[in-house]
């Protein structure tokens, strides 16, 4: 029943998932939004909620537009379920804005397969990733995906310099903005975020249980996705491979991240949503897929009742 409902992308599924994401975001930020009310902070949180919702829609658009998945609502739903399972993520303004920027970049780099205005797309992708790094430094690692796109689609030396131009552009704009708006210099010391290799917070039940379920889902679905990528034609194999590269980069980002509370996993949930969707869109093992989807839907609801440690 669940797979039948979410197996098709319909307006009602989009509305339900949007409401689900909004409710969990409001619950996670309830104190800041309502108990210690401040109008500027209220407006800021609404902007974060909008960015959070747009992220899901951009992910859905990328998958549909580039035929990475079929016309189902699974990637939309899975992204919502994964992110709603980590309230620290929903409270983190920086990672939500950074993830949206990375999604904008991913949209541009995957669209290189159309072979239109390719250098502009490379510049745009690198530009968005550099903007993302201002919000969350280690998202700069996604420049690797940009360079892989250059390597696949336009492997001339001059094209490898385009991301550098985008980096300098963002650096100048950011430096100028801080100088004019705040009358202060913005240097490497403000941009860089030192890594934290203390994973002890992952031992908390509130974090450990959803991570365990999500990693088990990755292990179960990755083989299917890898097989799909190998069987695809060359025009589709490259975008599918880029999703796998994004997954690897997201894992590295989580390792090097300065905070270890689950919020750093938002970048991991983007490629995983696409990878897992290809499994749910299969026709076989329907009962198993029903049970698995039911577990994933219950996951954020059950985790919400666990106390903070």
BELKANOR-V98781 format. One line per field, one symbol per residue. ss: DSSP state (H for helix, E for strand, C for the rest). phi: phi as a letter, one per 40 degrees, with the letter a starting at -180 (. if undefined). psi: psi as a letter, one per 40 degrees, with the letter a starting at -180 (. if undefined). Layout:
BEGIN
ss = ???
phi = ???
psi = ???
END
This chain:
BEGIN
ss = CHHHHHCCCCHHHHHHHHHHHHHHHHHHCHHHHHHCCCHHHHHHHHHHHHHHHHHHHHHHHHHHHCCCCCCCCHHHHHHHHHHHCCHHHHHCHHHHHHHHHHHHHHHHHHHHHHCCCHHHHHHHHHHHHHHHHHHCHHHHHHHHHHHHHHHHHCCCHHHHHHHHHHHHHHHHHHHHHHHHHCCCCCCHHHHCCCCCCCCHHHHCHHHHHHHHHHHHHHHHHHHHHHHHHHHCCHHHHHHHHHHHHHHHHHHHHHHHCCCCCCHHHHHHHHHHHHHHHHHHCCCCCHHHHHHHHHHHHHHHHHHCCCCCC
phi = .ccccccbcbdccccccccdccccccccbdcccbcbcadcccccccccdcccccdcccdccdcccbfcbccbcccccccccccccbcccccccccccccccccdccdcccccccfbfccccccdccdccccdcccadccccccdccccccccbacbdcccccdcccccccccccccdccccbfacbbdccccbccbbcccccccdcbcccccccccccdcccdccccccccccdccccdcccccccccccccccccdcbbbhcccdccccccccccccccccccfcccccccccccccdcccccccccb
psi = dddddeeihiddddddddddddddddddfddddddghhdddddddddddddddddddddddddddefdiagieddddddddddeegddddehddddddddddddddddddeddefifddddddddddddddddddhdeeddedddddddddddgfidddeeddddddddddddddddddddefiihaddddhhiihfheddeehddddddddddddddddedddddddddeiiddddddddddddddddddddddeidigeddeedddddddddddddddeidifdddddddddddddddddddehii.
END
